[in-house]
């Protein structure tokens, strides 16, 4: 009896040593003698801060390589784990002690739960049902061949580093791990490489969407088979899982559809609807976890059945994504990294098996995709590129591996091998695709690249860019002013410039672009919910101007390429760009970011036509002005040169509108004495061109055109120029050239793209009401880079609003 009691006590002591007491939530503070790192909440806060900072730094480092953020997050997790920093036991026990891992994993899985809800929101089952036969065949081949090869590889691993692994679950997990294509990561890579709307991009996205759904079905099968019970239990798990999906489709979806129908466009979605949906996500996760197929499936299924039309889905994304994607989701990568110990891969055999797994994954995915692509008559280079793109791994891959690790299907070494395989295959995607596939489609040459032209009755095409809704009233009022006479045609391509980010909403926009077949939205968009498109459609119906709404979605470092390529494709004569500063209530100008400043500078340097930068001070007020009510005074300050001639040409066209008065002030610089304000250039040809151009204007005034006022003024110093400009009186808009032969009119100029005159007019000290348009005329002799046009051919230019059709996805 005594021996039995001693054994019980010993066992209890051993249990106490093996299972440390759970952490309390909060400390009493360091002044009370408590170490905050011994308590769950302050330790979790520290862990989140370390993870977010490290992954963001790695993302910044990898940005020049154009790698998706998931690569930085996977590497960050590995670095914090036992493979790198975690080799220091003091660091590991201080920052990531074993007692904290339950809390860390719980928070990480909550973040993952809602992130997969967002992934479900991104998937459009209607688009998947519309997938062409070729894309479907490629998706099936991209799943089946690597799955079969993964099963074959699992036989080798079970005889070496995975001895003792349960056969059937291990085979299925290996097959799923090698056959997955990461849908969101692929969308990001395609957008970064500007391949999203090419034939190959559309094909890859269609096949990846099918692959994504198939991967979740296979993962559900793998989880069901990984249970410790009898095969009958696995069957019950699968059957109840199918019953849950049917219940969500028949019972939950109508409720979500009812809430979506009661959320009209333009009004905020009720907080109770958002709360009910998010609680429903958690409840669905609870049900699927109870069934035995992981809580993630419930959230994913609910996300799929949420109606994609209207503002309801967008409101859900807006409420959830930043907190989840920015703070909680990176914890899941750290949770994976803490389980990944690269040191377990030691010896020639282990490294050889890593090479075998990578080779098997690449050969299976790339080989299967290439073979079927060639069979459906896709060219060899495009087929190879498609295979490499389909070999992209990501978050779903890590989910599969973590579930396998948690269910004891994968041991430490096998887990580390598969994590490195996923990291390697995703990392090589971007550089290889950049090396082998360059869709160089040059736009056809066109004649009218400037506003100043011999045939003034010819059609004018403008590419008008804007950042958001705030720019729209001024832009529409400027377009209304540019209509000219009824004989002159005017086509405006209004391009919404949107930064491509890691946010789910950005990827959702990418999907809409993919459905339209162009790198932008156009007015034939499926959902019709874009407020920007609605605004321009309404104006088009009230005027004789042809408006083609578009949206460019790209990284701000490369979005200028979209602008330039689109201008060339659409044969634009003028690109209108918004100034990178916005006016505040007090009249001062506030920058919206250096990146937008750089966009304007790049476009000015490489544009295939004339460019105008619009400093928006509310032309016409905060609302669109009707044609009958439009009444503006436009001022042009003319010093001479091609840019000033282009500015005056545009202003002269505006003056043909019955509601516009044009005031032209020509400065004649007399530098015989005093401080000269002119730039010394020997341009007798330019001077004669100025005189010839101004003579046409004088003839209009002499013919009795009362809407144009022409005045010449001789000046010697810049103070006289400033005084003359102020004496013009109140103007709604100034149109000036970018590089007139004039010295700077301000002491400080931090915006050289506006030129000496434009910088003065844009300064807060000059005016708080007059908008400014700075125009640079296209110079055919200037060196510039040409950018490829994606997803279109030369035939598109005659029907610019027609989406390009894919020659593959039929």
N, C-alpha and C positions, 0 to 999 in steps of 0.2 A: 504493500500500500504506500509506504513512504517513497519507494522508488517511483511509483506511478505519479505521486504528487510532485516529486522533484522533476520528473520528465515534463509534466504539465507546466510548471513554473519556467523551466528552461525554454520550452516552446513559446511561452508567452513573451519572455525576454527577447527571444530571437525575432518574434513578430514585431516587437517594438523597435528593434534595430532595423529591421527590413522596411518597416512602414513608418516613416517619421510623421509626427503629428501635423495635421493640416495647418496651413498658414492662417493667421487672423487677417481680416480684411484691411484694417487701418492701424497705424501706429499712434502712439501718444506724442510723437515728436522726438527729435534728437535731444532737446533740452531735458526731457524726462528720462533720458538714457536709453531710448529705443533706437535701434538701427532700422531705418525705413526699408532697407533691402531685405529685412526679415519678415515683411508683411506684404500681402498679395497685391493690394492696390498700388502703392508707390513703386513696387518692383515691376508691375505690369506697365505702368506709365513709362518707366525708364526703358523697358524692353521695346515698347512701341517707338519711343524717340530714337533709340539706337538703330532699330530696323529701318525706319523711314529715312533717317539721315543717310545711312550707309547705302541703301538702294538708290536713293536720289543721286548721290555722288557717283555711284557706279553707272547709273543711267546717263549722267552728264559725260562721263569718260567715254562710254560706248557710243555716244550720239554721233560722232564723226563716222563711225562704222555703220550707221543707220540700222542699229540693232533695236528690236522691240524691247519695251521695258521689262517684259517677262524674263529676258536673259539676265538683266541686272538683278532682278529679284531672286532668281535661282542661284546666281553666283553669290549674292549677298547672304542667302541662307546657308550655303555651303561654307562660306568664310566664317560665319559666326558659330558653326558647328564644330564637331571634333576633328574635322579635316584641317582647320587652320587655327583660328583664335581659340577654339575650344580645346586645343591640345594643351593650353595652359589651364591646368586644373583650377587655379585660383580664380581666373576669369570665369570659367564655366560654372563653378560652384557659387560665385558671387552674383553673376548676372542671370544665369539660367540654371539655378539649382533644381534638383529633381522635384522638390516639393512644389515648385511653381509651374511645372510643365502641364499639370492638369488644367489650371486656370488658363495658361497660354493656349493650349490646344482647344479649350472650350471657346474662348473668344475668337480664335482663328477660324474655327468651324462655323461659328455664327456669321462671321464675315463672309466665309465661303458660301454659306447657305444663301445669303442675300445676293452675293455676286452671281451665283448660278441662276437665281431668279431673274437677274438682269440679262444673263445670257439667253434664258428662255424668252425674255421680252424681245431680244434681237432676232430670234429665229422666226421667220415667216413661213408657216406651213404651206400657204398658197403658192409662194415662190418655189418651194421645194416640189410641189405637185406639178408646177409648170416646167420643171427641169427637162431639158431635151434628152432624146435617147442617147446621144453621144456622151453628154455629161454624165448620165446615169451609168452608162457602160464603163466610163473611166472611174467613177466612184466605186462601182462594184469590184473592178479589177484592183483598184488601189486599196481595197479592204481585204479581199479574199487571198491574194497571193502573199502579202506580208503576214497575214494571219496563219496561213499554212506554213510559211517559213518560220514563223515564230514558234509554232508547235514543234517543228523539227529542231529548232535551236534549244527548246526546253528539254528535249531528250538528252542533249549534250550537257546542259547545265546540271540536270539532275544526277548525272554520273560524275560530276566534278565538284562544283562549289555549292550546289543546292541539293546535296544528298539528304534524303529523308523528307523532302517536300512532298505533299500530297499530290498525286499524279494529275488527276482531272482538273482541280482548281489551278494548279501551276501551269498546265498546258493552256487553259483558257486565258489566264492573266497574261502570259507571255504573248499569246496571239493578239490580245487586245492592245497591249502596250506597244507592239510593233506596227499595228495597223491604223493607229489614230492619226488624224490630221487636225491641227488646232485651228478651228474656224476663226475666232477673233484675232489670233496672232497672224494668221494668213492675210486677213483683211488689212491689218496694220502694215504688213510688209508690202503688199501690193500697192497700197496708197503711198507709202514712202517712196517706192520705186516708180510711181506714176504709171502703173500697169493695170490699175483697177478697172478701167473701162476699155482696155484692149480686148481683142477676142480671147487671148489667153487668160487674161484676168477674169473675165466673165465665166469662162469655162472652169477655172480653178475654184471660184467662189461657189458655183453651182454644185460641183462635185464635192467640195468640202462641206457644204450644208447637208448633203445626203450622208456623207461620211460621219458627220457629227451626230446625227440622229442614230445611225447604225452603231456608233461607238457606245452610246448610252444604253442601247438595247443589249449589246454584248457585255457591257459592264454589269448590268443588272443580272444577266445570266451568270457571270463570273462570281458575283457576290452570293447569289443563291446557291451555287455549287460549292462555295468555300465554307459553308456551315459545317459544324461538327456532328450534326445529326445524320439520320439515314437519308437515302436518296428521296424517299417519300416527302421528307421535310422540304427539300429543295423544290420539289414540284409544287407543294402548297405555297411556298414563298413566291414562286413565279405566278401561280394562279391568283393569289391575293393581290400581287402587284398589278396584274392586268385588270383585275376588278377595280383597283384604286384609280387607274387611268380612266377607265370607263365612267366611274363615278364623277371624277373631276370634269370630264367632257360633258356629261349629261346634267350634273347638278351645280357644279361650281361655275362653269363657264357662263351659263345664263345669268347668274348673279353678277358676275363681273361685267357682262354685256349690258345689264340693266344700269349698273353704276356708270359705265362709260356713256350710255345714251343720255343720262341725266347730267352730263358734264359738257355743256355746249362750248363751242369754240369761242375764245375770247374772254371766258369767265374762269376764275380760279376753281380748281377741283376741290370739293368739300373735304375738309380734314377728316371727317368720319369715314369717307370712302377710302382715303389713303390708309387710315388706321385699320379699317376692316380688312383691306387687302393684305397688309403686312402681317396682321395676326393670322390671316388665312395661310400665308406662306409658312409661318412657324407651325401652325396646326398640321399642315400637309407634311412638313418635315417630321413631326412627331409620329404621324401615322405610318409613313414609310419606314421610319426607324423601328417602329413596333413590328412592322411586317418582317423586317430583316434585310431590307435593300438600301439602307443608309438614308439619313435625313435629307441629303442633297437632292435625291430624286424627286421628292415631294415639291421642293421649291422650284426645281427646274420645270416640272410639269405645269405648275400653276403659272409660271412665267410664259410658257408656250400658249396657254389658252387665254391669256389676257388680250382683249381686242386691241389691235394695232392702230385702228382708225381713231381719229379725234385726239384731244389733248390728254386723255386719261393715262395712256401708257407713258407719254412724255413727262407728265407730272410725277409718276412713280419713279421714273429714272432720275429726275431732278432731285427728288427728296432723298434718294438712297445712295446714288453712285459715289459722290465725292467722299463721304464718310467711310463707306465700305472699301472702295478701291484705293483711297489714299492712306487710310490708317489700319484697317483690320485685315484686308487681304494680304498685305506683305507679311503679316504674322504667320500665315499658312506656309509661305515659302521658308520662313525660319524654322517652323515646326518640321518641315521636310528636311531642311539642312541639318538640324540637330540629330536626325536619324541617319544622315549620310556621312559615312566615315570613309573617305577615299583611301585611308591607310589600310583598310581591309583588302584592297586590291593590291596584293603584293605577290611578287614572283612572276616568272615568265608565263605560267599557266593562266593566272588571273588576268594579266594584261592581254594575253592572247585571246582569252574569252571576251574581253571588252571589245577588241577589234572585230571578233567574230559577230558579236551582237550588233555593232555599228554597221558592219558590212551587210549583215542579213537585213537589217532595217532599211538600209539604203537600196540594196538590190531588189528587195521585195516591193517596196513602195514605188521607187523610180522605175524599176523594170516592168512591173505590172502596168503602171500608167503609160509608159512609153509604148509598150507593145499594143495596147488597145488603142492608143492615140494614132499610131501608125496605121492600124487596121481601119480606122474611120477616116483615113486620108488627111490627117493633120501633118504638116511638114515636120521633118525630123528635128530641126532646132527648136521649134515650138513644143514638140512632144517632149523633148528632153527638159526644157524649162518647166513645163507643166509637171513633170515627174518630180523635179527638185522642189517646186513649190508645194506639192502635195505631201512632201516628206517633212513638213513643218510640225514640230511638236509644241506643247505648251502646258497650260494649267490642267487640262483634262488628263494629260499624261501623268502629271504628278498626283492627281486625285486617284487614278488607277493604282499607281505604285504605293501610295500611302495606305490605301484600303488593303492592298495585298500584304503590306508590312504589318498593319495592325491585326490582320486576321491570320498571321503566322504562315502565310503562303510564301512570302519572300523573306529570306534571311538578310542579314546586314550586307553581306558582300554582293548578293544578287541585286539588292535594292540600290547600292551605290553604282553598280555597273549600268543599270537601266537609267538612273538619273543622269549619269554622264553621257549616255547615249542620246537622251532627249536634249540635253544641253548642246551637244556637238552638232546634231542634225539640224537644230534650229539656227545655231550660230552661223553655219556655212551657207544657209539658204540665200541670204542677201548678197554676199560677195560673189557667189557662183552665178546667180541670176544676172547680176550687173555685168559679169564678164562675158556671158554667152548670149545674152538676149538684149538687143538694142533696137526697139521698134522705130527705126528712122523713117518717118513719112513726112517729107517736106511739103509744105503748102505750095500751091501753084503761085506763080508770080502774078501780081495785080498792079493796076495802074495808079489808082487814086489813093495815095498814102498821106495826103495833106488836105487841109480844107481849102487852101489857096490853090485854085486850078483854073484852067482856061475855060472849061465848060462848067459854068455855074449852075446849070440846070440838071447836072448829073446827081445821082443818088448819093446821099451822105450816110456813111455807116459809123456809128459811135459805139465803143465798148465802155460802158459806164460802170465803174466799180464802186462798191460801198461796203462798209463794215457791219452795219446794223440798221435797225429801224429808224434811228435818229437821223441818218443821212437821207432817208427816202424823200421827205417833203421838198428839201432843197434840190435834190437830184431831179425829181419830177418837174419842179418849176423851171429848172435849167433846161430840161428837155423840151418843155412847152415853149420856152423862149427860143429854142433852136429850130423850130419847125420850118421857118422860111415860108416861101410861097407854096401854093398848092401844087405847082408844077414840079417842085423839087421833092424827091422822095427822101424820107428819113427813116432809117432802121436803127434801133437802139438795142444793144445787147446789155442788159443790166445784170452785172455779175456780183453776186454776194460772196465776199471773201471770208471764208471760215477756216479757222485754224484746226488742223487735224490733231487731236489730242488722244490720250489713252482712255478718255472717258467713253463709256458705253454709248452715250448719246451721239458722239462723233462717229462711232462705228455704225450706229443706226442710220445716220445720214449717208454714210458710205454705201450702205445697202440700198438706199433709195437711189443713189447715183448709179449703182450697178443695175437696178431694175430699169432705169431710164436709158441705159446704154451709152451714156455720155458722162464726161467728168463734171457734170453740173446738173442741177434740176432745170427743167424747162416747164413751160406752162401746161404741158400735157401730163404733169405728175399724177401718179395714181391716187394719192390720198387727198389732194386739193386742200391741205390744211396749212400750207405755208403762207403766213401773213404777208410776206414780202411779195410772193407771186400774186396774191389777191390784190395788193395795192397797185401793182403795175398792170394787171389785167383790167382793173377798174379804169385806170387812166387811158389805156388803149381803146376801150370802148367809147370813151368820151372825146377822143381825138382821132386824127388821121395818121398818127404815128404808129409804126409797127414796133411793138415791144417784145423782146425775147428774154424773159427772166432766166437766169442761169445761176449756178452756185459752184464756185471753185473750192474744193476741200483739199487742203494740203498743209504741210508744215510751213511755218512762216519763213523759214530759211530758203524754201524753194517755190513758194507760191507765185513768185514773179514769173517763173517758167510757164505756169498755167495761163497767166495773163497774156504773156507775149505770144505763146503758141495759139491761144484762142483768138487774139487780135489778127494774127496772120491767117488763121483758118477762116475767120469771118470777114476777111478783107476790110478791116476797119481803117478809117482815115484818122480817127482820133481816139485815144485812150484817156478817159477821165478818171483820175485817181483822187481819193479823199486825202486831205492833209492829215499828217499823223498827230495833230493837236486839235482838241475840241475846246470850244469856248465855254467858260464857266459862267455862272450867274453874274459875277462881278465884272465880266468883260475880259478877264485875263484868259490866256490860252494854257491848257493843260495837256501834256503829252499822254498818249495812250500806249506808248512803248517804243523802245528803240527798234524793235523788230519791224514794226510798221514803217518806220522811217527808212529802214534799209530796203524794204520792198519798193518804195517809191524811187529810191536812188537806182536800184537795179533795173527797174522798168525804163527809167529815163535813159539809162546807158545802152539798153539792148532793144528798145522798142522798134517794131517794123513800120511805125507810122508816127504821126504827131502825137504829143502827150500834153495833157492839161492837168495841173494839180489844183484842186478846188479847196480853198480855205472857207469853210462853212460857218457863216454867221447868221444863218436863218434866212436865206433868200426867200422872201414871200411869207415869212412867219413859220409857225410850227405846223401848218397844214397846207395841203395842196390848194393852189389858187386856180380857179376856173379860167378858161380862155378869155371870157368876156370881162372878167374882173382884173385880169393881169395888167399891171401898170408899173413899169420899172424904168429907172434911168440907169443906163450902162455907160461907164466911163472907160476910155482907152487912152493910155499915155504912150505916145508914139515917139521913140527916139531914133528908130531906124533899124535895119537888119532883118534877116529872115524870120526870126521869132516874133518881132513886132508886126511884120506883115501878116504872119499867120494869125496872130491875136486879133488884128483888125479885120481880117477876112471872116473870122468867126463872129465877131461883134457885128459886122455889116449884115451877115445873114440873120442875126437876132433882130436887127433893126427893121427887117421886113415884117416883123410881127406888129400888128396895129397898136398894141399896148406898150410898145417899147420906144423910148427916146434914147438916141445915141449921142454922147458927147465925146468928140475926138480932140485931144489936145496934143499938138505936135510941138516938140521942143527942138529949137534950133540952137545949138551950142556955139556960143561966141567965146573963143578962148584967147582973144587978143590980149586981154589983161585979166588980172585976178587969178584965182584958183580955178583951174579947168576941171570940169566934171566929166569930160568925155574920155573914152578909152581910145588911145591913139592906134588906129588901124588904117591901112592903105586899101580901101575898098571902093574904088571909083565905080566898079560895076554894080556893087550893092547900092550905092547912092543913086545911080540912075534907075535901078529897079524900084527903090523907094519912091522916087519922083513919079515914075510911070504909074505906080500903084496909087499914090495919093491923087494923081490927076483924075483917075477914075472916080475917086470919092468926091473931088471938087465938082466934077460934072454932075453927080447926083444932087449935090447941094444946089448947084446953079439951076438944075432942072426943076427946082421947087420941092424937093424932098424935105419936108418940114420936121421929120423925125430925126434928122441928122444935123448936129451942130459941129462945125469944124473951125478950129482956132489954132493959130500958130503963135508961139511965144519964144522970144530969144532970151536965153539965160546964160549966166556966166558962172554962177556958183550953185552948189547943191541946195543952199538955203533958199535960193530963188525958185528952184524946182519944187521944194517942199511947200513954199508959200503959194505957188501956182496950183498945186494939187489941192490944197485946202480951199482955195478960192473957187474951185469947180462947184462946190455945193454938195448937197447930199446925193450920193449915188447908191443904188442897191447892189451894184456889182461892178467891180473893176476887172477889166480883161487886159493883161499886159504880157509882153514877151519875157522869156526867161533870161535871155542874154542880150539885152540892148547895149549899145555902145555908151554906157553910163557908169560912173563910179558909184560905189555903195552910198546909199542915202542914210544909212544908220551906222552908229559906231560899232555895234556888235551884230554879227550875223551867224547864228548857229544853224541856219537852214539854207545852205548854198543852193539847193535845188530850186528855191524860189527866185533866185537872182537878186540883183541890187534893188530893183524897183518893187518886186513882189514882196521881199523881206520887209521893206518899209511899210507897205500897205497892210501886211499881215500883222504888224506889231500892234499891241493893245493900245499904245499911246496914240496911234493914228485914228482908229475908229473901232467902235464896238458893234456897229450895225452893218457895215459894208462887207459883203463877201468878196473874195478875190479869186480870180482864175488866172493862173500863170501857165502860159502856153509855150511849148518848145516845138518848133517845126522839124519834121523828119528830114534828116540829112542823108541822102543816099551814098555819099562818099565816106561817111564815118564808119569805122569798123564796129561790128556788132556780132554777137553770137546768135545762132538760130537754134531753136528748140523744137524737139519733135512733137508732133501732134498725135495723140493716142486715140485709138478707137474710132478713127475716122479716115476717110480717104478724100481724094480731091473732088469726088462727086458730091460730097456733103456740102460744099460751099454754096451751092445753088439753093439748097433747102436747109438752111442752118438750124431750123427748129425741129428737124426730124431726127429722132434718135438713130444712131448707127446700128445696123443689125449685125449680129455675129454670124460669121460664115461657118462656125463650128457648132454652136449650140442650137441645132435644128432637129 
